Amino acid sequence: MIRKFVARDLDAVRDILVKSEVFSAEEIIVALEVIEVYLGNPKQQDYDLYTAVDDQERIVGYLCIGSTPITSGSFDLYWIAVHPDSQRKGIGQELLMFAEDLMKSKGGRLLVAETSSLPRYEKARRFYEANHYNVLARIREYYNVGDDLIIYGKYFR
């Protein structure tokens, strides 16, 4: 089941981000800051957060999506992560399909996801490609020397 993120989900999502062993400490800090914005201002419209919950009510996945500022119909997939114990069960794909449907319901036509070229992000790149996302751009050494930004996207019209 996928549902709106609530405050009590914070520790479980932090656990997912840490245990995935993919995200850097800085990336985890940013993810948690986004969650603080989301929880601290119920009227904000920059981020929509959701969690995937298993049949024992455990948080097994997390999603953050938002409309891209100053665009018409473009959305950013800011975060998508699944707990390592729950990976390879289709949860990530369910979260991604949920994000796509949510975006389309809001008039979206393009969903963009950014990732790194580092080897630890290989599973993320394969995930986007397996779900029919195309590389729209690659910016060499964007994050750091030897760490390119890879921008994936999928059009819906």
Secondary structure, 3 states (H helix, E strand, C coil): CEEECCHHHHHHHHHHHHHCCCCCHHHHHHHHHHHHHHHHCCCCCCCEEEEEECCCCCEEEEEEEEECCCCCCEEEEEEEEECHHHCCCCHHHHHHHHHHHHHHHCCCCEEEEEEECCHHHHHHHHHHHHCCCEEEEEEEEEEECCEEEEEEEEECC
